[in-house]
Amino acid sequence: MLVKVQMFGAFRVLGDYLELTLPDDANVLDLRLSMQRQLEEFELTELLELSKFADEKAVLADSDLCKNNQILAILPPVSGG
């Protein structure tokens, strides 16, 4: 299946979106692991571990299943004043 991830924060170095091909039964953890391999060269793997994924309705758990042609957002932790 194809999943499109919209990039925010430090992940923008990868562009606006990242498209990943995953197995048909993939969940968010599978997506995270797939992204981890691509982020190693940008030294973003630790940030990836702290980040959440969300669809248009909710923040997702790692156990939630992905859907074909789904668009998700990666939400890195933020701080501000």
PDB file of N, CA, C and O in Angstrom:
ATOM      1  N   MET A   1       0.839  -1.175   0.000  1.00  0.00           N
ATOM      2  CA  MET A   1       0.000   0.000   0.000  1.00  0.00           C
ATOM      3  C   MET A   1       0.880   1.232   0.000  1.00  0.00           C
ATOM      4  O   MET A   1       2.045   1.175   0.394  1.00  0.00           O
ATOM      5  N   LEU A   2       0.327   2.334  -0.437  1.00  0.00           N
ATOM      6  CA  LEU A   2       1.040   3.605  -0.485  1.00  0.00           C
ATOM      7  C   LEU A   2       0.503   4.509   0.619  1.00  0.00           C
ATOM      8  O   LEU A   2      -0.707   4.694   0.748  1.00  0.00           O
ATOM      9  N   VAL A   3       1.414   5.071   1.412  1.00  0.00           N
ATOM     10  CA  VAL A   3       1.055   6.025   2.466  1.00  0.00           C
ATOM     11  C   VAL A   3       1.876   7.283   2.250  1.00  0.00           C
ATOM     12  O   VAL A   3       3.079   7.215   1.999  1.00  0.00           O
ATOM     13  N   LYS A   4       1.231   8.415   2.346  1.00  0.00           N
ATOM     14  CA  LYS A   4       1.882   9.703   2.171  1.00  0.00           C
ATOM     15  C   LYS A   4       1.951  10.382   3.534  1.00  0.00           C
ATOM     16  O   LYS A   4       0.939  10.496   4.225  1.00  0.00           O
ATOM     17  N   VAL A   5       3.146  10.833   3.924  1.00  0.00           N
ATOM     18  CA  VAL A   5       3.337  11.470   5.226  1.00  0.00           C
ATOM     19  C   VAL A   5       3.709  12.932   5.006  1.00  0.00           C
ATOM     20  O   VAL A   5       4.698  13.241   4.341  1.00  0.00           O
ATOM     21  N   GLN A   6       2.914  13.816   5.567  1.00  0.00           N
ATOM     22  CA  GLN A   6       3.173  15.244   5.480  1.00  0.00           C
ATOM     23  C   GLN A   6       4.190  15.614   6.555  1.00  0.00           C
ATOM     24  O   GLN A   6       4.029  15.250   7.720  1.00  0.00           O
ATOM     25  N   MET A   7       5.231  16.336   6.165  1.00  0.00           N
ATOM     26  CA  MET A   7       6.338  16.672   7.057  1.00  0.00           C
ATOM     27  C   MET A   7       6.112  18.011   7.759  1.00  0.00           C
ATOM     28  O   MET A   7       5.620  18.970   7.164  1.00  0.00           O
ATOM     29  N   PHE A   8       6.484  18.049   9.037  1.00  0.00           N
ATOM     30  CA  PHE A   8       6.434  19.276   9.830  1.00  0.00           C
ATOM     31  C   PHE A   8       7.719  19.414  10.631  1.00  0.00           C
ATOM     32  O   PHE A   8       8.417  18.429  10.872  1.00  0.00           O
ATOM     33  N   GLY A   9       8.026  20.630  11.042  1.00  0.00           N
ATOM     34  CA  GLY A   9       9.182  20.880  11.895  1.00  0.00           C
ATOM     35  C   GLY A   9      10.479  20.459  11.233  1.00  0.00           C
ATOM     36  O   GLY A   9      10.687  20.700  10.044  1.00  0.00           O
ATOM     37  N   ALA A  10      11.351  19.827  12.009  1.00  0.00           N
ATOM     38  CA  ALA A  10      12.680  19.421  11.529  1.00  0.00           C
ATOM     39  C   ALA A  10      12.606  18.419  10.388  1.00  0.00           C
ATOM     40  O   ALA A  10      13.568  18.265   9.634  1.00  0.00           O
ATOM     41  N   PHE A  11      11.475  17.736  10.253  1.00  0.00           N
ATOM     42  CA  PHE A  11      11.325  16.742   9.181  1.00  0.00           C
ATOM     43  C   PHE A  11      11.181  17.383   7.805  1.00  0.00           C
ATOM     44  O   PHE A  11      11.227  16.683   6.793  1.00  0.00           O
ATOM     45  N   ARG A  12      11.010  18.694   7.753  1.00  0.00           N
ATOM     46  CA  ARG A  12      10.864  19.391   6.469  1.00  0.00           C
ATOM     47  C   ARG A  12      12.098  19.286   5.582  1.00  0.00           C
ATOM     48  O   ARG A  12      12.024  19.563   4.385  1.00  0.00           O
ATOM     49  N   VAL A  13      13.244  18.883   6.162  1.00  0.00           N
ATOM     50  CA  VAL A  13      14.440  18.702   5.325  1.00  0.00           C
ATOM     51  C   VAL A  13      14.200  17.624   4.270  1.00  0.00           C
ATOM     52  O   VAL A  13      14.921  17.556   3.274  1.00  0.00           O
ATOM     53  N   LEU A  14      13.198  16.790   4.484  1.00  0.00           N
ATOM     54  CA  LEU A  14      12.847  15.741   3.527  1.00  0.00           C
ATOM     55  C   LEU A  14      11.885  16.227   2.456  1.00  0.00           C
ATOM     56  O   LEU A  14      11.581  15.490   1.518  1.00  0.00           O
ATOM     57  N   GLY A  15      11.399  17.463   2.583  1.00  0.00           N
ATOM     58  CA  GLY A  15      10.414  18.002   1.665  1.00  0.00           C
ATOM     59  C   GLY A  15       9.072  18.117   2.351  1.00  0.00           C
ATOM     60  O   GLY A  15       8.976  17.932   3.564  1.00  0.00           O
ATOM     61  N   ASP A  16       8.041  18.418   1.597  1.00  0.00           N
ATOM     62  CA  ASP A  16       6.696  18.579   2.149  1.00  0.00           C
ATOM     63  C   ASP A  16       6.050  17.243   2.479  1.00  0.00           C
ATOM     64  O   ASP A  16       5.312  17.124   3.456  1.00  0.00           O
ATOM     65  N   TYR A  17       6.334  16.234   1.655  1.00  0.00           N
ATOM     66  CA  TYR A  17       5.722  14.915   1.815  1.00  0.00           C
ATOM     67  C   TYR A  17       6.763  13.833   1.603  1.00  0.00           C
ATOM     68  O   TYR A  17       7.764  14.039   0.916  1.00  0.00           O
ATOM     69  N   LEU A  18       6.516  12.684   2.198  1.00  0.00           N
ATOM     70  CA  LEU A  18       7.303  11.489   1.959  1.00  0.00           C
ATOM     71  C   LEU A  18       6.321  10.377   1.626  1.00  0.00           C
ATOM     72  O   LEU A  18       5.398  10.112   2.396  1.00  0.00           O
ATOM     73  N   GLU A  19       6.511   9.727   0.490  1.00  0.00           N
ATOM     74  CA  GLU A  19       5.649   8.617   0.106  1.00  0.00           C
ATOM     75  C   GLU A  19       6.360   7.307   0.394  1.00  0.00           C
ATOM     76  O   GLU A  19       7.515   7.110   0.017  1.00  0.00           O
ATOM     77  N   LEU A  20       5.648   6.418   1.069  1.00  0.00           N
ATOM     78  CA  LEU A  20       6.215   5.135   1.462  1.00  0.00           C
ATOM     79  C   LEU A  20       5.322   4.004   0.975  1.00  0.00           C
ATOM     80  O   LEU A  20       4.096   4.102   1.015  1.00  0.00           O
ATOM     81  N   THR A  21       5.948   2.940   0.518  1.00  0.00           N
ATOM     82  CA  THR A  21       5.226   1.728   0.164  1.00  0.00           C
ATOM     83  C   THR A  21       5.376   0.751   1.317  1.00  0.00           C
ATOM     84  O   THR A  21       6.489   0.406   1.714  1.00  0.00           O
ATOM     85  N   LEU A  22       4.244   0.309   1.851  1.00  0.00           N
ATOM     86  CA  LEU A  22       4.209  -0.571   3.015  1.00  0.00           C
ATOM     87  C   LEU A  22       3.422  -1.832   2.688  1.00  0.00           C
ATOM     88  O   LEU A  22       2.638  -1.843   1.739  1.00  0.00           O
ATOM     89  N   PRO A  23       3.623  -2.898   3.468  1.00  0.00           N
ATOM     90  CA  PRO A  23       2.798  -4.098   3.297  1.00  0.00           C
ATOM     91  C   PRO A  23       1.323  -3.780   3.555  1.00  0.00           C
ATOM     92  O   PRO A  23       1.009  -2.817   4.255  1.00  0.00           O
ATOM     93  N   ASP A  24       0.439  -4.572   3.004  1.00  0.00           N
ATOM     94  CA  ASP A  24      -1.000  -4.320   3.130  1.00  0.00           C
ATOM     95  C   ASP A  24      -1.506  -4.334   4.566  1.00  0.00           C
ATOM     96  O   ASP A  24      -2.513  -3.690   4.862  1.00  0.00           O
ATOM     97  N   ASP A  25      -0.839  -5.048   5.461  1.00  0.00           N
ATOM     98  CA  ASP A  25      -1.287  -5.132   6.855  1.00  0.00           C
ATOM     99  C   ASP A  25      -0.466  -4.236   7.789  1.00  0.00           C
ATOM    100  O   ASP A  25      -0.425  -4.480   8.995  1.00  0.00           O
ATOM    101  N   ALA A  26       0.187  -3.204   7.247  1.00  0.00           N
ATOM    102  CA  ALA A  26       1.081  -2.350   8.029  1.00  0.00           C
ATOM    103  C   ALA A  26       0.322  -1.496   9.032  1.00  0.00           C
ATOM    104  O   ALA A  26      -0.805  -1.064   8.792  1.00  0.00           O
ATOM    105  N   ASN A  27       0.978  -1.269  10.164  1.00  0.00           N
ATOM    106  CA  ASN A  27       0.436  -0.347  11.159  1.00  0.00           C
ATOM    107  C   ASN A  27       1.388   0.849  11.283  1.00  0.00           C
ATOM    108  O   ASN A  27       2.379   0.943  10.558  1.00  0.00           O
ATOM    109  N   VAL A  28       1.076   1.749  12.199  1.00  0.00           N
ATOM    110  CA  VAL A  28       1.875   2.962  12.350  1.00  0.00           C
ATOM    111  C   VAL A  28       3.307   2.633  12.772  1.00  0.00           C
ATOM    112  O   VAL A  28       4.241   3.322  12.360  1.00  0.00           O
ATOM    113  N   LEU A  29       3.492   1.609  13.575  1.00  0.00           N
ATOM    114  CA  LEU A  29       4.848   1.211  13.957  1.00  0.00           C
ATOM    115  C   LEU A  29       5.641   0.773  12.721  1.00  0.00           C
ATOM    116  O   LEU A  29       6.818   1.114  12.596  1.00  0.00           O
ATOM    117  N   ASP A  30       5.022   0.031  11.818  1.00  0.00           N
ATOM    118  CA  ASP A  30       5.690  -0.353  10.566  1.00  0.00           C
ATOM    119  C   ASP A  30       6.085   0.884   9.759  1.00  0.00           C
ATOM    120  O   ASP A  30       7.174   0.938   9.187  1.00  0.00           O
ATOM    121  N   LEU A  31       5.207   1.857   9.720  1.00  0.00           N
ATOM    122  CA  LEU A  31       5.494   3.118   9.037  1.00  0.00           C
ATOM    123  C   LEU A  31       6.688   3.798   9.692  1.00  0.00           C
ATOM    124  O   LEU A  31       7.599   4.253   9.001  1.00  0.00           O
ATOM    125  N   ARG A  32       6.688   3.871  11.014  1.00  0.00           N
ATOM    126  CA  ARG A  32       7.774   4.501  11.765  1.00  0.00           C
ATOM    127  C   ARG A  32       9.112   3.806  11.454  1.00  0.00           C
ATOM    128  O   ARG A  32      10.118   4.474  11.214  1.00  0.00           O
ATOM    129  N   LEU A  33       9.121   2.480  11.459  1.00  0.00           N
ATOM    130  CA  LEU A  33      10.344   1.724  11.185  1.00  0.00           C
ATOM    131  C   LEU A  33      10.826   1.933   9.755  1.00  0.00           C
ATOM    132  O   LEU A  33      12.029   2.009   9.506  1.00  0.00           O
ATOM    133  N   SER A  34       9.895   2.025   8.824  1.00  0.00           N
ATOM    134  CA  SER A  34      10.249   2.280   7.434  1.00  0.00           C
ATOM    135  C   SER A  34      10.873   3.672   7.284  1.00  0.00           C
ATOM    136  O   SER A  34      11.852   3.850   6.560  1.00  0.00           O
ATOM    137  N   MET A  35      10.301   4.638   7.968  1.00  0.00           N
ATOM    138  CA  MET A  35      10.846   5.993   7.915  1.00  0.00           C
ATOM    139  C   MET A  35      12.212   6.069   8.582  1.00  0.00           C
ATOM    140  O   MET A  35      13.077   6.829   8.147  1.00  0.00           O
ATOM    141  N   GLN A  36      12.408   5.293   9.623  1.00  0.00           N
ATOM    142  CA  GLN A  36      13.653   5.326  10.380  1.00  0.00           C
ATOM    143  C   GLN A  36      14.857   5.066   9.472  1.00  0.00           C
ATOM    144  O   GLN A  36      15.888   5.726   9.600  1.00  0.00           O
ATOM    145  N   ARG A  37      14.729   4.126   8.576  1.00  0.00           N
ATOM    146  CA  ARG A  37      15.822   3.806   7.655  1.00  0.00           C
ATOM    147  C   ARG A  37      16.168   5.001   6.758  1.00  0.00           C
ATOM    148  O   ARG A  37      17.333   5.221   6.426  1.00  0.00           O
ATOM    149  N   GLN A  38      15.161   5.756   6.379  1.00  0.00           N
ATOM    150  CA  GLN A  38      15.386   6.887   5.490  1.00  0.00           C
ATOM    151  C   GLN A  38      15.904   8.121   6.237  1.00  0.00           C
ATOM    152  O   GLN A  38      16.511   9.002   5.629  1.00  0.00           O
ATOM    153  N   LEU A  39      15.670   8.186   7.539  1.00  0.00           N
ATOM    154  CA  LEU A  39      16.047   9.370   8.309  1.00  0.00           C
ATOM    155  C   LEU A  39      17.435   9.285   8.937  1.00  0.00           C
ATOM    156  O   LEU A  39      17.937  10.278   9.464  1.00  0.00           O
ATOM    157  N   GLU A  40      18.055   8.116   8.886  1.00  0.00           N
ATOM    158  CA  GLU A  40      19.360   7.945   9.518  1.00  0.00           C
ATOM    159  C   GLU A  40      20.386   8.955   9.012  1.00  0.00           C
ATOM    160  O   GLU A  40      21.156   9.498   9.804  1.00  0.00           O
ATOM    161  N   GLU A  41      20.406   9.211   7.723  1.00  0.00           N
ATOM    162  CA  GLU A  41      21.400  10.131   7.171  1.00  0.00           C
ATOM    163  C   GLU A  41      21.158  11.576   7.601  1.00  0.00           C
ATOM    164  O   GLU A  41      22.076  12.393   7.538  1.00  0.00           O
ATOM    165  N   PHE A  42      19.941  11.910   8.037  1.00  0.00           N
ATOM    166  CA  PHE A  42      19.628  13.258   8.492  1.00  0.00           C
ATOM    167  C   PHE A  42      19.717  13.392  10.008  1.00  0.00           C
ATOM    168  O   PHE A  42      19.439  14.460  10.554  1.00  0.00           O
ATOM    169  N   GLU A  43      20.103  12.316  10.691  1.00  0.00           N
ATOM    170  CA  GLU A  43      20.210  12.284  12.149  1.00  0.00           C
ATOM    171  C   GLU A  43      18.898  12.685  12.826  1.00  0.00           C
ATOM    172  O   GLU A  43      18.895  13.442  13.796  1.00  0.00           O
ATOM    173  N   LEU A  44      17.795  12.172  12.306  1.00  0.00           N
ATOM    174  CA  LEU A  44      16.466  12.476  12.838  1.00  0.00           C
ATOM    175  C   LEU A  44      15.788  11.267  13.471  1.00  0.00           C
ATOM    176  O   LEU A  44      14.608  11.330  13.814  1.00  0.00           O
ATOM    177  N   THR A  45      16.519  10.169  13.629  1.00  0.00           N
ATOM    178  CA  THR A  45      15.878   8.957  14.149  1.00  0.00           C
ATOM    179  C   THR A  45      15.418   9.131  15.598  1.00  0.00           C
ATOM    180  O   THR A  45      14.369   8.607  15.974  1.00  0.00           O
ATOM    181  N   GLU A  46      16.178   9.851  16.411  1.00  0.00           N
ATOM    182  CA  GLU A  46      15.761  10.074  17.803  1.00  0.00           C
ATOM    183  C   GLU A  46      14.499  10.931  17.846  1.00  0.00           C
ATOM    184  O   GLU A  46      13.592  10.664  18.635  1.00  0.00           O
ATOM    185  N   LEU A  47      14.439  11.951  17.009  1.00  0.00           N
ATOM    186  CA  LEU A  47      13.243  12.789  16.945  1.00  0.00           C
ATOM    187  C   LEU A  47      12.042  11.979  16.461  1.00  0.00           C
ATOM    188  O   LEU A  47      10.925  12.179  16.938  1.00  0.00           O
ATOM    189  N   LEU A  48      12.268  11.072  15.522  1.00  0.00           N
ATOM    190  CA  LEU A  48      11.199  10.210  15.027  1.00  0.00           C
ATOM    191  C   LEU A  48      10.593   9.376  16.155  1.00  0.00           C
ATOM    192  O   LEU A  48       9.378   9.190  16.210  1.00  0.00           O
ATOM    193  N   GLU A  49      11.434   8.881  17.043  1.00  0.00           N
ATOM    194  CA  GLU A  49      10.955   8.073  18.170  1.00  0.00           C
ATOM    195  C   GLU A  49      10.038   8.876  19.098  1.00  0.00           C
ATOM    196  O   GLU A  49       9.133   8.315  19.717  1.00  0.00           O
ATOM    197  N   LEU A  50      10.270  10.174  19.193  1.00  0.00           N
ATOM    198  CA  LEU A  50       9.479  11.040  20.073  1.00  0.00           C
ATOM    199  C   LEU A  50       8.246  11.626  19.399  1.00  0.00           C
ATOM    200  O   LEU A  50       7.395  12.221  20.059  1.00  0.00           O
ATOM    201  N   SER A  51       8.153  11.459  18.098  1.00  0.00           N
ATOM    202  CA  SER A  51       7.074  12.077  17.323  1.00  0.00           C
ATOM    203  C   SER A  51       5.842  11.185  17.251  1.00  0.00           C
ATOM    204  O   SER A  51       5.920   9.973  17.453  1.00  0.00           O
ATOM    205  N   LYS A  52       4.713  11.802  16.962  1.00  0.00           N
ATOM    206  CA  LYS A  52       3.440  11.110  16.788  1.00  0.00           C
ATOM    207  C   LYS A  52       2.998  11.240  15.334  1.00  0.00           C
ATOM    208  O   LYS A  52       3.445  12.125  14.604  1.00  0.00           O
ATOM    209  N   PHE A  53       2.115  10.339  14.939  1.00  0.00           N
ATOM    210  CA  PHE A  53       1.489  10.402  13.621  1.00  0.00           C
ATOM    211  C   PHE A  53       0.008  10.675  13.811  1.00  0.00           C
ATOM    212  O   PHE A  53      -0.595  10.222  14.784  1.00  0.00           O
ATOM    213  N   ALA A  54      -0.570  11.408  12.888  1.00  0.00           N
ATOM    214  CA  ALA A  54      -1.990  11.732  12.979  1.00  0.00           C
ATOM    215  C   ALA A  54      -2.626  11.679  11.599  1.00  0.00           C
ATOM    216  O   ALA A  54      -1.986  11.950  10.584  1.00  0.00           O
ATOM    217  N   ASP A  55      -3.912  11.319  11.593  1.00  0.00           N
ATOM    218  CA  ASP A  55      -4.686  11.443  10.358  1.00  0.00           C
ATOM    219  C   ASP A  55      -5.530  12.705  10.499  1.00  0.00           C
ATOM    220  O   ASP A  55      -5.253  13.539  11.361  1.00  0.00           O
ATOM    221  N   GLU A  56      -6.542  12.855   9.675  1.00  0.00           N
ATOM    222  CA  GLU A  56      -7.337  14.084   9.714  1.00  0.00           C
ATOM    223  C   GLU A  56      -8.254  14.170  10.933  1.00  0.00           C
ATOM    224  O   GLU A  56      -8.873  15.207  11.172  1.00  0.00           O
ATOM    225  N   LYS A  57      -8.343  13.083  11.707  1.00  0.00           N
ATOM    226  CA  LYS A  57      -9.268  13.065  12.841  1.00  0.00           C
ATOM    227  C   LYS A  57      -8.603  12.923  14.197  1.00  0.00           C
ATOM    228  O   LYS A  57      -9.125  13.436  15.187  1.00  0.00           O
ATOM    229  N   ALA A  58      -7.461  12.239  14.275  1.00  0.00           N
ATOM    230  CA  ALA A  58      -6.902  11.910  15.587  1.00  0.00           C
ATOM    231  C   ALA A  58      -5.406  11.620  15.510  1.00  0.00           C
ATOM    232  O   ALA A  58      -4.861  11.333  14.445  1.00  0.00           O
ATOM    233  N   VAL A  59      -4.765  11.703  16.669  1.00  0.00           N
ATOM    234  CA  VAL A  59      -3.398  11.236  16.827  1.00  0.00           C
ATOM    235  C   VAL A  59      -3.468   9.715  16.929  1.00  0.00           C
ATOM    236  O   VAL A  59      -4.315   9.173  17.640  1.00  0.00           O
ATOM    237  N   LEU A  60      -2.584   9.038  16.222  1.00  0.00           N
ATOM    238  CA  LEU A  60      -2.649   7.581  16.108  1.00  0.00           C
ATOM    239  C   LEU A  60      -1.673   6.882  17.049  1.00  0.00           C
ATOM    240  O   LEU A  60      -0.604   7.408  17.357  1.00  0.00           O
ATOM    241  N   ALA A  61      -2.050   5.712  17.492  1.00  0.00           N
ATOM    242  CA  ALA A  61      -1.164   4.841  18.261  1.00  0.00           C
ATOM    243  C   ALA A  61      -0.338   4.012  17.281  1.00  0.00           C
ATOM    244  O   ALA A  61      -0.735   3.824  16.131  1.00  0.00           O
ATOM    245  N   ASP A  62       0.805   3.521  17.737  1.00  0.00           N
ATOM    246  CA  ASP A  62       1.646   2.692  16.870  1.00  0.00           C
ATOM    247  C   ASP A  62       0.926   1.429  16.405  1.00  0.00           C
ATOM    248  O   ASP A  62       1.273   0.870  15.364  1.00  0.00           O
ATOM    249  N   SER A  63      -0.057   0.980  17.153  1.00  0.00           N
ATOM    250  CA  SER A  63      -0.786  -0.240  16.795  1.00  0.00           C
ATOM    251  C   SER A  63      -1.911   0.003  15.780  1.00  0.00           C
ATOM    252  O   SER A  63      -2.475  -0.958  15.257  1.00  0.00           O
ATOM    253  N   ASP A  64      -2.246   1.258  15.493  1.00  0.00           N
ATOM    254  CA  ASP A  64      -3.308   1.558  14.527  1.00  0.00           C
ATOM    255  C   ASP A  64      -2.876   1.158  13.121  1.00  0.00           C
ATOM    256  O   ASP A  64      -1.725   1.359  12.734  1.00  0.00           O
ATOM    257  N   LEU A  65      -3.803   0.594  12.367  1.00  0.00           N
ATOM    258  CA  LEU A  65      -3.516   0.156  11.000  1.00  0.00           C
ATOM    259  C   LEU A  65      -3.491   1.335  10.041  1.00  0.00           C
ATOM    260  O   LEU A  65      -4.257   2.288  10.184  1.00  0.00           O
ATOM    261  N   CYS A  66      -2.605   1.256   9.067  1.00  0.00           N
ATOM    262  CA  CYS A  66      -2.554   2.231   7.985  1.00  0.00           C
ATOM    263  C   CYS A  66      -3.513   1.788   6.888  1.00  0.00           C
ATOM    264  O   CYS A  66      -3.879   0.617   6.796  1.00  0.00           O
ATOM    265  N   LYS A  67      -3.913   2.751   6.056  1.00  0.00           N
ATOM    266  CA  LYS A  67      -4.816   2.462   4.944  1.00  0.00           C
ATOM    267  C   LYS A  67      -4.144   2.873   3.641  1.00  0.00           C
ATOM    268  O   LYS A  67      -3.341   3.805   3.608  1.00  0.00           O
ATOM    269  N   ASN A  68      -4.478   2.177   2.588  1.00  0.00           N
ATOM    270  CA  ASN A  68      -3.935   2.505   1.281  1.00  0.00           C
ATOM    271  C   ASN A  68      -4.321   3.920   0.879  1.00  0.00           C
ATOM    272  O   ASN A  68      -5.465   4.337   1.056  1.00  0.00           O
ATOM    273  N   ASN A  69      -3.365   4.646   0.342  1.00  0.00           N
ATOM    274  CA  ASN A  69      -3.530   6.033  -0.102  1.00  0.00           C
ATOM    275  C   ASN A  69      -3.878   6.992   1.034  1.00  0.00           C
ATOM    276  O   ASN A  69      -4.440   8.062   0.799  1.00  0.00           O
ATOM    277  N   GLN A  70      -3.546   6.610   2.249  1.00  0.00           N
ATOM    278  CA  GLN A  70      -3.799   7.460   3.413  1.00  0.00           C
ATOM    279  C   GLN A  70      -2.766   8.590   3.467  1.00  0.00           C
ATOM    280  O   GLN A  70      -1.601   8.405   3.113  1.00  0.00           O
ATOM    281  N   ILE A  71      -3.213   9.747   3.913  1.00  0.00           N
ATOM    282  CA  ILE A  71      -2.316  10.870   4.149  1.00  0.00           C
ATOM    283  C   ILE A  71      -2.243  11.076   5.652  1.00  0.00           C
ATOM    284  O   ILE A  71      -3.257  11.297   6.314  1.00  0.00           O
ATOM    285  N   LEU A  72      -1.027  11.000   6.180  1.00  0.00           N
ATOM    286  CA  LEU A  72      -0.791  11.191   7.601  1.00  0.00           C
ATOM    287  C   LEU A  72       0.141  12.379   7.788  1.00  0.00           C
ATOM    288  O   LEU A  72       0.823  12.800   6.854  1.00  0.00           O
ATOM    289  N   ALA A  73       0.162  12.905   8.984  1.00  0.00           N
ATOM    290  CA  ALA A  73       1.099  13.961   9.339  1.00  0.00           C
ATOM    291  C   ALA A  73       2.010  13.434  10.432  1.00  0.00           C
ATOM    292  O   ALA A  73       1.567  12.712  11.326  1.00  0.00           O
ATOM    293  N   ILE A  74       3.274  13.793  10.360  1.00  0.00           N
ATOM    294  CA  ILE A  74       4.184  13.475  11.453  1.00  0.00           C
ATOM    295  C   ILE A  74       4.289  14.725  12.317  1.00  0.00           C
ATOM    296  O   ILE A  74       4.544  15.823  11.822  1.00  0.00           O
ATOM    297  N   LEU A  75       4.088  14.536  13.615  1.00  0.00           N
ATOM    298  CA  LEU A  75       4.035  15.649  14.546  1.00  0.00           C
ATOM    299  C   LEU A  75       5.192  15.551  15.536  1.00  0.00           C
ATOM    300  O   LEU A  75       5.113  14.804  16.512  1.00  0.00           O
ATOM    301  N   PRO A  76       6.272  16.303  15.288  1.00  0.00           N
ATOM    302  CA  PRO A  76       7.370  16.279  16.249  1.00  0.00           C
ATOM    303  C   PRO A  76       6.985  17.035  17.511  1.00  0.00           C
ATOM    304  O   PRO A  76       6.106  17.896  17.481  1.00  0.00           O
ATOM    305  N   PRO A  77       7.649  16.710  18.633  1.00  0.00           N
ATOM    306  CA  PRO A  77       7.354  17.469  19.853  1.00  0.00           C
ATOM    307  C   PRO A  77       7.762  18.926  19.657  1.00  0.00           C
ATOM    308  O   PRO A  77       8.716  19.222  18.937  1.00  0.00           O
ATOM    309  N   VAL A  78       7.047  19.813  20.291  1.00  0.00           N
ATOM    310  CA  VAL A  78       7.338  21.252  20.157  1.00  0.00           C
ATOM    311  C   VAL A  78       7.447  21.882  21.530  1.00  0.00           C
ATOM    312  O   VAL A  78       6.959  21.347  22.525  1.00  0.00           O
ATOM    313  N   SER A  79       8.085  23.007  21.555  1.00  0.00           N
ATOM    314  CA  SER A  79       8.103  23.818  22.772  1.00  0.00           C
ATOM    315  C   SER A  79       8.027  25.265  22.320  1.00  0.00           C
ATOM    316  O   SER A  79       8.356  25.597  21.182  1.00  0.00           O
ATOM    317  N   GLY A  80       7.604  26.083  23.196  1.00  0.00           N
ATOM    318  CA  GLY A  80       7.482  27.487  22.836  1.00  0.00           C
ATOM    319  C   GLY A  80       7.286  28.331  24.079  1.00  0.00           C
ATOM    320  O   GLY A  80       7.202  27.832  25.201  1.00  0.00           O
ATOM    321  N   GLY A  81       7.221  29.592  23.839  1.00  0.00           N
ATOM    322  CA  GLY A  81       7.098  30.491  24.978  1.00  0.00           C
ATOM    323  C   GLY A  81       5.914  31.386  24.842  1.00  0.00           C
ATOM    324  O   GLY A  81       5.660  32.211  25.719  1.00  0.00           O
TER     325      GLY A  81
END
